[in-house]
Amino acid sequence: MTTSPSDNAPVHVIGGGLAGSEAAWQLARAGVPVVLHEMRPDRATDAHKTQDLAELVCSNSFRSDDFETNAVGLLHEEMRRLGSLIIDMADRHRVPAGAALAVDRDGFAAAVTQALEADPLVTIERGEIDGLPPEDWASVIIATGPLTSPGLSQAICDLTGQDQLAFFDAIAPIVHKDSIDFDIAWFQSRYDKGDGKDYINLPMDRDQYDAFIAALLDAEKHEFKEWEKDTPYFEGCLPIEVMAERGPKTLSFGPMKPVGLTNPNAPDTRLAAVVQLRQDNALGTLYNMVGFQTKLTYGEQIRVFRTIPGLANAEFARLGGIHRNTFINSPRLLDPMLRLKSQPRLRFAGQITGCEGYVESAGIGLLAGRFAAADHQGTAPALPPATTSIGALLNHITVGAEADTFQPMNANFGLFPPLDTDDLPKKQRPRGRDRKIKLSERALADLDAWITGAKAAAE
């Protein structure tokens, strides 16, 4: 369907990063005029060095390009099939990186900028939007990322509620439930409160606890980036290693206190400490480590946390961290099409929605652009299947995550609905690499069917 002459008002996209650039591209591909607002160079940030769109401020890697066994690589392939500008330019400017998709960052950003500048439906306006967009902007995508300007941040706070916008990530690791050893772990709430079994519990005796504390204190830590160094530690979200530095018993009287719990696998063993894991998504496939926000390096997190009884073979959907960020509580604030429930003319996209990573940000930008284009044209957009990587990520940040504990998330197979294997004997159900391949095959088949259906509906 083409845009009618009376519907020529542009969609405004605020933020020229990966998500905003992708959203603008998708709108233009649908025949919708778009104004892309980027505050640089009028207002600089502490992290950016150029005025190019889609500048990469950290790594030059888009991570794994393996679409068969890696959810991020699968997201790459899905975005290729959906006509992504970001992935197209990444492919054109890739540099050797083994199985990863890494890019020449300057060439990549310049190419994205040139493509958008050359598109007749895209107008790029330089300058800061320092408050809520004007009311006569009927359709807006806010894709300002972790470095959202103070004025716009405050406006979002005023609109959504002060506690719905975070400026500080205190991220605990998230574990795939099926990688936990339930010969050691058990379900129980302290004093059997709630449903009585709301947490997965991992027990430690005194020797195990003492060894764990020693490992925490000796492990290598990340340093704050230069522009993050004024990030405060809040008492409610101290890194676990900082708590350990306050004394060897601090954790056993804090998030690892063993009171109110009985280990059914070893009822005669005295508990010195317990690590609790809380369900993190509606599917019940992911559990977060309660109180385990950390500045340990990723490699050290895997090494140290796998010493916890029950996590020897743990697979992590996300590792922990603490850093400056700006993101909204999307499960509480946004509808499934990324519109603000209280003001649907405003959509959010990219890292500000609580997706973590370059490709995830661009993927949500892609969907926001497509959804805004459909609204502009008076059609009802179809949501991507939740069995796809892009659909699973969208589902998680809008309806699947727990709003009370929402934190940014990468694409991972733990967000996908499980395979339908109930009719198979347990030993024949795919696991490990085979399971990931089956999930990827299902995702691409469902994505292709979705693309075909969307094309038919538009004709």
Secondary structure, 3 states (H helix, E strand, C coil): CCCCHHHCCCEEEECCCHHHHHHHHHHHHCCCCEEEEECCCCCCCCCCCCCCCCCCCCCCEEEECCCCCCHHHHHHHHHHHCCCHHHHHHHHCEECCCCEEEECHHHHHHHHHHHHHHCCCEEEEECCCCCCCCCCCCCEEECCHHHCCHHHHHHHHHHHCHHHEEEEEEECCEEEHHHCCCCCCEECCHHHCCCCCCEEEEEECHHHHHHHHHHHHHCCECCCCHHHCCCCCCHHHCCHHHHHHCCCCCHHHCCCCCCCCCCCCCCCCCCCEEEEEEECECCCCEEEECCCCCCECHHHHHHHHCCCCCCCCCCEEECCEEEEEEEECHHHHECCCCEECCEEEEEECHHHHCECCHHHHHHHHHHHHHHHHHHHCCCCCCCCCCCCHHHHHHHHHHHHECHHHCCCECCCHHHCCCCCCCCCCHHHCCCHHHHHHHHHHHHHHHHHHHHHHHHHHHC
